[in-house]
Amino acid sequence: TIMMCGLNLTHQFKLGLTEVAAMKKMKNSVADFFGELLEFFLSTYSQRFGTLEAPMHDVCALLAITHPDVIHFESRHVDIELQGRHTRGMTLVDERDFRNTSLSQNAKVGISINRKKGIRVLLEAVASYSKKQ
């Protein structure tokens, strides 16, 4: 089964300065590295979008595999637009009621994420490296 975590989902899972501070308190090399990367990303994101929170696209993809209970998935028909002049290469998710269409439900699409639980899982994973040093 194909699982998809699109921008609709990843923009619900943003990290910010609170998570940077939490990582700095952990005092391990993984937390230090992740915290520095996140801090840099936030400064860049802030300049472009004016906010000190940034979506974690890759983290959502990992959570979908390691902790699928954090994400609510629904079956949908997903296709890639190959012909459109303005939409070429875009992922299209059909939101219509499937009782009224002949399209197959070919993917599980992430609809919502439990942000609080996802952040807890992420911080616990980063903190676990202090036990391995």
C-alpha positions as CSV (number, residue, x, y, z in Angstrom):
1,T,0.0,0.0,0.0
2,I,1.3,3.4,-0.9
3,M,1.2,5.9,2.0
4,M,1.3,9.6,1.2
5,C,2.2,12.5,3.5
6,G,1.5,15.6,1.5
7,L,1.9,19.2,2.3
8,N,-1.6,19.3,3.7
9,L,-0.3,17.0,6.5
10,T,3.3,18.2,6.9
11,H,2.2,21.8,7.4
12,Q,0.2,20.6,10.4
13,F,3.5,19.3,12.0
14,K,5.8,22.3,12.5
15,L,8.7,22.7,14.9
16,G,10.0,25.9,16.3
17,L,12.2,27.5,18.9
18,T,10.6,25.5,21.7
19,E,11.8,22.3,20.1
20,V,15.3,23.8,19.5
21,A,15.5,24.7,23.2
22,A,14.4,21.1,24.2
23,M,17.1,19.6,22.1
24,K,19.8,22.0,23.5
25,K,18.9,20.7,27.0
26,M,19.5,17.1,26.0
27,K,23.3,17.5,25.8
28,N,24.0,14.8,23.2
29,S,25.6,15.0,19.8
30,V,22.5,14.0,17.8
31,A,20.4,16.6,19.7
32,D,23.0,19.3,19.2
33,F,23.3,18.6,15.5
34,F,19.5,18.4,14.9
35,G,19.0,21.5,17.0
36,E,21.6,23.4,15.0
37,L,20.0,22.3,11.7
38,L,16.6,23.2,12.9
39,E,17.8,26.6,14.1
40,F,19.3,27.3,10.7
41,F,16.2,26.1,8.9
42,L,14.0,28.3,11.1
43,S,16.1,31.4,10.4
44,T,15.9,30.8,6.7
45,Y,12.2,29.9,6.8
46,S,11.6,33.1,8.8
47,Q,13.2,35.3,6.2
48,R,11.2,33.7,3.4
49,F,7.8,33.2,5.2
50,G,7.9,35.4,8.3
51,T,7.3,32.7,10.8
52,L,9.6,30.9,13.4
53,E,8.0,27.5,12.8
54,A,8.7,25.2,9.9
55,P,7.0,22.1,8.6
56,M,8.9,18.8,9.0
57,H,8.2,17.0,5.8
58,D,10.8,14.2,6.2
59,V,9.9,13.6,9.9
60,C,6.2,13.1,8.9
61,A,7.3,10.5,6.3
62,L,9.3,8.6,9.0
63,L,6.5,8.8,11.6
64,A,4.1,7.3,9.0
65,I,6.3,4.2,9.0
66,T,7.5,4.0,12.6
67,H,4.4,5.4,14.4
68,P,1.5,5.2,12.0
69,D,-0.9,5.7,14.9
70,V,0.3,9.4,15.1
71,I,-1.2,10.0,11.6
72,H,-4.8,9.6,10.5
73,F,-4.9,8.1,7.0
74,E,-7.8,7.7,4.6
75,S,-8.0,5.8,1.3
76,R,-8.0,8.1,-1.7
77,H,-7.2,8.0,-5.4
78,V,-3.9,9.6,-6.1
79,D,-2.4,10.5,-9.5
80,I,0.4,12.5,-10.9
81,E,-0.6,15.2,-13.5
82,L,1.6,14.7,-16.5
83,Q,-0.1,16.8,-19.2
84,G,-1.1,20.1,-17.5
85,R,0.7,23.3,-18.6
86,H,0.5,24.7,-15.0
87,T,0.1,21.6,-13.0
88,R,2.6,19.2,-14.6
89,G,4.2,16.9,-12.0
90,M,1.7,17.8,-9.3
91,T,0.2,15.2,-7.1
92,L,-3.6,15.1,-7.3
93,V,-5.7,13.6,-4.5
94,D,-9.3,12.9,-5.4
95,E,-11.5,14.0,-2.5
96,R,-14.8,13.0,-4.1
97,D,-17.0,10.3,-2.6
98,F,-15.8,7.0,-4.1
99,R,-19.3,5.6,-4.4
100,N,-19.8,8.1,-7.2
101,T,-16.7,7.5,-9.2
102,S,-14.9,4.6,-11.0
103,L,-11.5,5.6,-9.7
104,S,-9.7,3.2,-7.4
105,Q,-8.5,4.0,-4.0
106,N,-4.8,3.4,-4.7
107,A,-3.2,5.1,-1.7
108,K,-3.5,5.9,2.0
109,V,-3.3,9.6,2.4
110,G,-2.3,11.4,5.6
111,I,-5.2,13.7,6.5
112,S,-4.2,14.8,10.0
113,I,-1.5,14.3,12.6
114,N,-1.4,14.3,16.3
115,R,1.2,17.0,16.6
116,K,1.7,16.7,20.4
117,K,2.3,13.0,20.2
118,G,4.5,13.3,17.1
119,I,6.7,15.9,18.8
120,R,7.0,13.7,21.9
121,V,8.0,10.7,19.8
122,L,10.6,12.8,17.9
123,L,12.1,14.3,21.1
124,E,12.2,10.9,22.8
125,A,14.1,9.4,19.8
126,V,16.6,12.3,19.8
127,A,17.1,12.0,23.6
128,S,17.6,8.3,23.4
129,Y,21.1,8.9,21.8
130,S,22.4,10.2,25.2
131,K,22.0,6.6,26.5
132,K,24.1,5.2,23.7
133,Q,27.2,7.4,24.1
